[in-house]
Amino acid sequence: MNMNFSQLAKLQEMKKRVDTFRRNHPKFPLFLDAVNRDAMKEGTIIEISVTSPEGKHYETNLKLNRDDLDLLQALGQLNGR
């Protein structure tokens, strides 16, 4: 893969942002690692709940299938996992 300087700069900026996120939320990457290690299999249900500062609540879930797992594995390979 050939990258120009602009793309390289964007990747470096993204890495800085990810590093900042990890410093701000040190338990979250540990949580994701545990889930990835122990629960990422077909049939696993992922539930997501979000509450805004104003109290508005959003909630959804999804049941992982083979295509989902293939996508997550491919994304993990981009991240070097």
ZIFEN-V258091 format. One line per field, one symbol per residue. ss: DSSP state (H for helix, E for strand, - for the rest). psi: psi as a letter, one per 20 degrees, with the letter a starting at -180 (. if undefined). A space follows every 10 residues. Layout:
ss = ???
psi = ???
//
This chain:
ss = ----HHHHHH HHHHHHHHHH HHHH-HHHHH HHHHHHHH-- ----EEEEEE E-----EEEE EEE--HHHHH HHHHHHHH-- -
psi = ppqrhggggg gggggggggg ghhhmhhghg ghgggghiin rpippppppp prhijppqqr rqpprggghg ghgghhhhik .
//
